[in-house]
Amino acid sequence: MANEEVERGAKERSHAPEVVAPTTKVNVALPFSSIQIQEPSRDLAELATLVEALARLVRQMSPGHESEALVKRARAVAARLQ
């Protein structure tokens, strides 16, 4: 009788998957406590001014709707950073 119980237990266990693969978990820690807001630097404002000048030069060399839109965008960025 004990053999029958062992065999029945083995048959019941045979329905379980043979390979058990572990899952991969990744924990990501974001440093929200160290976010700092600061004013744009002078160098960044100067670069925006240079980009605006280059956009105006492109408009002179190749007039059109695209170059005009480029100048407007460059002007807006430079104005925000001043």
C-alpha positions as CSV (number, residue, x, y, z in Angstrom):
1,M,0.0,0.0,0.0
2,A,2.9,2.4,0.7
3,N,4.3,1.7,-2.8
4,E,0.9,2.6,-4.3
5,E,0.9,6.0,-2.4
6,V,4.5,6.7,-3.5
7,E,3.6,5.9,-7.2
8,R,0.4,8.0,-7.1
9,G,2.4,10.9,-5.6
10,A,5.0,10.6,-8.3
11,K,2.3,10.5,-11.0
12,E,0.7,13.6,-9.6
13,R,4.0,15.4,-9.4
14,S,4.8,14.6,-13.0
15,H,2.3,17.2,-14.2
16,A,4.5,20.0,-12.8
17,P,7.0,21.7,-15.2
18,E,10.4,20.1,-15.2
19,V,12.3,23.3,-15.7
20,V,11.7,26.3,-13.4
21,A,13.3,29.4,-14.7
22,P,13.9,32.3,-12.3
23,T,12.5,35.7,-13.2
24,T,14.8,38.6,-13.7
25,K,14.0,41.7,-11.6
26,V,15.6,45.1,-11.9
27,N,15.3,47.8,-9.3
28,V,15.8,51.3,-10.5
29,A,16.4,54.2,-8.1
30,L,15.9,57.7,-9.5
31,P,17.5,60.6,-7.6
32,F,14.4,62.8,-7.4
33,S,15.7,64.4,-4.3
34,S,18.7,65.8,-6.1
35,I,17.0,67.6,-9.0
36,Q,18.3,71.1,-9.3
37,I,16.8,73.9,-11.3
38,Q,19.2,76.6,-12.4
39,E,19.3,79.6,-14.8
40,P,20.8,79.1,-18.2
41,S,24.5,79.8,-18.3
42,R,26.0,82.7,-20.3
43,D,27.6,80.3,-22.6
44,L,24.3,78.7,-23.5
45,A,22.7,82.0,-24.1
46,E,25.7,83.0,-26.4
47,L,25.4,79.7,-28.3
48,A,21.7,80.4,-28.9
49,T,22.6,83.9,-30.2
50,L,25.1,82.3,-32.6
51,V,22.5,79.8,-33.8
52,E,20.1,82.7,-34.5
53,A,22.8,84.5,-36.5
54,L,23.5,81.3,-38.5
55,A,19.8,80.8,-39.1
56,R,19.6,84.4,-40.5
57,L,22.6,83.6,-42.8
58,V,20.9,80.5,-44.0
59,R,17.8,82.6,-44.8
60,Q,19.9,85.0,-46.8
61,M,21.5,82.2,-48.8
62,S,18.3,80.2,-49.3
63,P,15.2,82.2,-48.8
64,G,11.9,80.4,-48.3
65,H,9.3,79.2,-45.8
66,E,11.6,76.7,-44.1
67,S,14.5,79.1,-43.6
68,E,12.1,81.7,-42.2
69,A,10.6,79.2,-39.8
70,L,14.2,78.3,-38.7
71,V,15.0,81.9,-38.0
72,K,11.8,82.3,-35.9
73,R,12.6,79.2,-33.9
74,A,16.2,80.3,-33.3
75,R,15.0,83.8,-32.3
76,A,12.5,82.3,-29.8
77,V,15.1,80.1,-28.2
78,A,17.6,83.0,-27.9
79,A,14.9,85.2,-26.4
80,R,14.0,82.6,-23.8
81,L,17.7,82.2,-22.7
82,Q,18.5,85.9,-22.5
